[in-house]
Amino acid sequence: MLDALFIGIPFLMVFLFFGVGIIGTVFWVWMLIDCAMKEPSEGNDKLIWVIIILFTHLLGALLYFLVRRPKRIQEYGR
């Protein structure tokens, strides 16, 4: 019984680690595509956000999702 516990816990941790990594990468790609396709091309905003998302990965995607995306949707409706 104890052996099964020692085998199960590391497997669960690895599964959760890779699951979070995959979900984070999918979210990052989604925000990158959303920014590249729907962000208006006025000024350098689009380019700056794409660069931020590219180089800061999940942190930049979260920043875009929480800060810029709601503002864009409110202003442009998309």
C-alpha positions as CSV (number, residue, x, y, z in Angstrom):
1,M,0.0,0.0,0.0
2,L,2.8,2.4,0.9
3,D,4.7,1.6,-2.3
4,A,1.6,2.5,-4.4
5,L,1.6,5.9,-2.6
6,F,5.2,6.6,-3.3
7,I,4.7,5.7,-7.0
8,G,1.4,7.7,-7.3
9,I,2.5,11.0,-5.8
10,P,5.5,11.6,-8.2
11,F,3.3,10.6,-11.1
12,L,0.6,13.0,-10.0
13,M,3.1,15.8,-9.6
14,V,4.6,15.2,-13.0
15,F,1.2,15.1,-14.6
16,L,0.1,18.3,-12.9
17,F,3.4,20.0,-13.9
18,F,3.1,19.1,-17.5
19,G,-0.7,19.9,-17.5
20,V,-0.1,23.4,-16.2
21,G,2.7,23.9,-18.7
22,I,0.5,22.7,-21.6
23,I,-2.4,24.9,-20.5
24,G,-0.1,27.9,-20.1
25,T,1.3,27.4,-23.5
26,V,-2.1,27.1,-25.1
27,F,-3.2,30.3,-23.3
28,W,0.0,32.0,-24.5
29,V,-0.7,31.0,-28.1
30,W,-4.3,32.1,-27.8
31,M,-3.4,35.6,-26.5
32,L,-0.7,36.0,-29.2
33,I,-3.1,35.1,-32.0
34,D,-5.8,37.3,-30.4
35,C,-3.5,40.2,-30.2
36,A,-2.1,39.8,-33.7
37,M,-5.5,39.3,-35.4
38,K,-7.8,41.6,-33.4
39,E,-5.7,44.5,-32.1
40,P,-6.1,47.6,-34.2
41,S,-3.1,48.7,-36.1
42,E,-3.2,52.3,-34.9
43,G,0.3,53.4,-33.8
44,N,2.6,50.8,-32.4
45,D,0.3,49.3,-29.8
46,K,-0.1,46.0,-31.7
47,L,3.6,45.6,-32.3
48,I,4.5,46.4,-28.7
49,W,1.9,44.0,-27.3
50,V,3.0,41.2,-29.6
51,I,6.6,41.7,-28.5
52,I,5.6,41.8,-24.8
53,I,3.6,38.6,-25.2
54,L,6.4,36.9,-27.1
55,F,9.2,37.7,-24.8
56,T,7.5,37.4,-21.4
57,H,5.4,34.3,-22.3
58,L,2.7,33.5,-19.7
59,L,3.2,36.8,-17.7
60,G,2.8,38.9,-20.8
61,A,-0.2,36.9,-22.0
62,L,-1.8,37.3,-18.5
63,L,-1.0,41.0,-18.6
64,Y,-2.6,41.4,-22.0
65,F,-5.6,39.3,-21.0
66,L,-6.3,41.3,-17.9
67,V,-5.3,44.8,-18.9
68,R,-5.5,45.4,-22.7
69,R,-8.0,42.9,-24.0
70,P,-11.0,44.2,-21.9
71,K,-10.1,47.7,-22.9
72,R,-9.9,46.8,-26.6
73,I,-13.2,44.9,-26.4
74,Q,-14.9,47.9,-24.7
75,E,-13.5,50.4,-27.3
76,Y,-13.8,48.4,-30.5
77,G,-16.3,45.7,-29.6
78,R,-14.1,42.8,-30.8
